[in-house]
Amino acid sequence: MGASPVLATVSLSLPKEHAQADAVALYRGIAECAKANGCAIAGGDLTRAPSIALAITIVGEVRASNLKLRSDARAGDVIAVTGPLGAARAAEFRSIPQPRIAEGRWLAASSAVRAMMDISDGLSTDLSRMCARSRCGALIERVPVAPAAGKAARAAGEEPESYALAAGEDYELLVAVKARAFVHVAARFRKRFGRELERIGVFREGSAMYRKVTGSEREIAPTGWDHFS
């Protein structure tokens, strides 16, 4: 939504046999990430439970004029993401993924960016949510696949773009940008962050999502994480 994190609470439940050192390491990692992004750990809870449960709540703030919702995409807007997808699903953790706080604030400051949300449950699922809230459909023209995801997909006998469509926890942002402004916004994004704002498709009239495959369009359904399934 373009906000800056201000404070967070962390609640952790652990089985009795779980090593205390692991919990300390987890909190150390959370604290380091919070400090790097100017966010205070303000409290939370720690308790025993039959299984591990971790709940983090973060409060942020954003200027009202910069606030980006998932409900303001319009037919004709470019669909873009802030980086390649699928690395988390492929369990690629050689480098710690970083939340796109700076990118989100930068994009939120642009009047050419209409809508934005994080990709936490997979591109196909989160794009369907943006479409539903914005009352429009979408055509996915391409999916940028992280190298680790491509390798994992081929090893599993899956098509890499389909694999990445279903991947979640990517730490990337899904953005709707006015079509006429996209080239300019993408060039400025590249100059500012040293990487691409990846165009992946276009919003359009209707409510269905389609994916372009070998020159034809195929309707697709959400294949990412469903919290209530």
Helices and strands as residue ranges (DSSP letters): E 4-14, H 20-36, E 40-48, E 53-61, G 64-66, E 78-81, H 101-108, E 113-118, H 123-134, E 137-140, H 147-155, H 160-165, E 173-177, G 179-181, H 182-193, E 198-204, E 209-213, E 216-220
